[in-house]
Amino acid sequence: MQSHASPPLGFLAVQVDIHRPPGDPFNPQTWPFPLLHELIPGSPESQIVSKDPYPPSFLDSAVAAGKKLAERGARGIITSCGFLVLAQKELASRIGIPVATSALIQIPSILAILPPGKVVGVLTYDAERLGAAHLQAVDVDPERIRIRGMSVHGHLRAVIQKGVTYDEVLMGKEMVDGAVALVDECRARGEEIGALVLECTQMPPYAEAIQKRVQVPVYDVYSMGLWFYSGLVRQNPAAWTSFG
């Protein structure tokens, strides 16, 4: 349950008009704290899901939207697409409050807690466009990362690109099958995945089902957002005894 006395988290939204169930970071029901939205103008899927640097005009629009969130009282900002990690350093340096653009920013910490012989798997919306540039944006060595994308002809792509009606069963099956395939591909090469990171912000509703099938730690924008907010707004649990 949200505590509406708590300061809000800011959310930079992109122009992708789809069903967003609880678990999707756009949905206020996802979070145990208030959420404020601002739209980044000129941010369709074709603009955001990119392997190339974002143009200055887009970055300026994102910064302006982020500053609006700060003016409205947001303590920090997350976004609605993991590909925006390409803008992490730019947005963090210009907006003026902490910014966490992508689930991918968790990877350095995940690598630090895994045995050296294990790799991190990344399940992404589009493996052809997610690559070394996105990992380097958060100072990650691609050598320990294994990436798998969702099917070009799958339900997720159809929902986002073609406006097909969202089907929870189809979406869940596609996510779980993708994670299983990634783990199996690595095992076939003699590699062991120590953890999965779900890049796409549509994936968190299925993180539990994914973990039950692949039996490894699973991180996503939800796990990132909880960690991020816990430092922005420290709130001692009621069960803690007070000092003095």
Residue pairs with C-beta under 8 A, 6 or more apart in sequence:
1 32
2 28
2 31
2 32
2 33
2 34
3 32
3 33
3 235
4 34
6 33
6 34
6 233
6 235
7 33
7 34
7 73
7 74
7 75
7 232
7 233
8 33
8 34
8 35
8 36
8 72
8 73
8 74
8 75
9 31
9 33
9 34
9 35
9 36
9 74
9 75
9 76
9 77
9 78
9 225
9 228
9 229
9 232
10 35
10 36
10 38
10 66
10 69
10 70
10 72
10 74
10 75
10 76
10 77
10 78
10 97
11 25
11 26
11 35
11 36
11 37
11 38
11 69
11 77
11 78
11 79
11 80
12 38
12 40
12 62
12 65
12 66
12 69
12 77
12 78
12 79
12 80
12 84
13 26
13 37
13 38
13 39
13 40
13 79
13 80
14 39
14 40
14 43
14 44
14 45
14 48
14 79
14 80
14 81
14 84
15 39
15 40
15 41
15 42
15 43
15 44
16 44
16 45
16 48
16 80
16 81
16 160
18 159
18 160
18 163
18 166
18 202
19 159
19 166
20 26
20 27
20 202
21 27
21 166
21 168
21 205
22 29
22 30
22 205
23 30
23 204
23 205
23 206
23 207
23 222
24 30
24 201
24 202
24 204
24 205
25 31
25 78
25 80
25 201
25 204
25 221
25 222
25 225
26 37
26 80
26 201
28 34
28 35
30 204
30 222
31 225
31 229
32 226
33 229
33 233
36 69
36 72
36 73
36 74
38 65
38 66
38 68
38 69
38 72
39 65
40 58
40 61
40 62
40 65
41 61
41 65
42 57
42 58
42 61
43 58
43 61
43 62
45 160
45 161
47 54
47 58
48 81
48 83
48 84
49 81
49 83
49 125
49 126
49 129
50 83
50 86
50 129
51 128
51 129
51 130
51 131
51 133
51 134
52 133
53 86
53 133
54 62
54 86
54 87
54 90
59 87
59 90
59 91
62 84
62 87
62 91
63 90
63 91
63 94
63 95
66 77
66 91
66 94
66 95
66 97
66 99
67 95
67 96
69 77
69 97
70 77
70 95
70 96
70 97
74 97
75 97
75 98
75 229
75 232
75 233
76 97
76 98
76 99
76 100
76 228
76 229
76 232
77 91
77 95
77 97
77 98
77 99
77 100
78 99
78 100
78 101
78 221
78 224
78 225
78 228
79 101
79 102
79 201
80 201
81 102
81 200
81 201
82 101
82 102
82 103
82 104
82 124
82 125
82 130
82 199
82 200
82 201
82 221
83 102
83 125
83 129
83 130
83 134
83 199
84 91
84 101
84 102
85 101
85 102
85 104
85 105
85 134
85 137
85 138
86 133
86 134
86 137
87 101
88 99
88 101
88 102
88 105
88 137
88 138
89 137
91 99
91 101
92 98
92 99
98 228
98 232
100 224
100 225
100 228
102 134
102 138
102 199
102 221
102 224
103 197
103 198
103 199
103 201
103 219
103 220
103 221
103 223
103 224
104 122
104 134
104 135
104 137
104 138
104 140
104 197
104 199
105 138
105 224
106 197
106 219
106 223
106 224
106 227
107 120
107 122
107 135
107 138
107 140
107 145
107 197
108 138
108 139
108 140
110 120
110 194
110 195
110 197
110 217
110 219
111 120
111 140
111 144
114 120
114 194
114 195
115 194
117 192
118 192
118 193
118 194
118 195
119 144
119 145
119 146
119 186
119 191
119 192
119 193
119 194
120 144
120 145
120 146
120 193
120 194
120 195
120 196
120 197
121 145
121 146
121 147
121 148
121 179
121 182
121 183
121 186
121 193
121 195
121 196
121 197
121 216
122 130
122 145
122 146
122 147
122 148
122 196
122 197
122 198
122 199
123 148
123 149
123 150
123 175
123 178
123 179
123 182
123 196
123 197
123 198
123 199
123 200
123 203
123 210
124 130
124 147
124 148
124 149
124 150
124 199
124 200
125 149
125 150
125 156
125 157
125 160
125 199
125 200
125 202
126 149
126 150
127 147
127 148
127 149
128 149
130 147
130 149
130 199
131 142
131 147
132 142
135 141
135 142
135 145
136 142
146 182
146 185
146 186
146 191
146 193
148 178
148 181
148 182
148 185
149 178
150 156
150 157
150 174
150 175
150 178
150 200
151 157
151 174
151 178
154 174
155 164
155 167
155 170
155 171
155 174
156 171
156 174
156 175
156 200
156 202
158 164
159 165
159 166
159 171
159 202
160 202
168 205
171 202
171 205
171 206
172 205
172 206
172 209
175 198
175 203
175 206
175 209
175 210
176 206
176 209
176 210
176 213
179 196
179 210
179 213
179 214
180 213
180 214
182 193
182 196
183 193
183 196
183 214
183 216
186 192
186 193
193 214
193 216
194 216
194 217
195 216
195 217
195 218
195 219
196 210
196 211
196 214
196 216
196 217
196 218
196 219
197 218
197 219
197 220
198 204
198 207
198 210
198 218
198 219
198 220
198 221
201 221
203 210
203 220
204 220
204 221
204 222
207 218
207 220
207 222
210 218
211 217
211 218
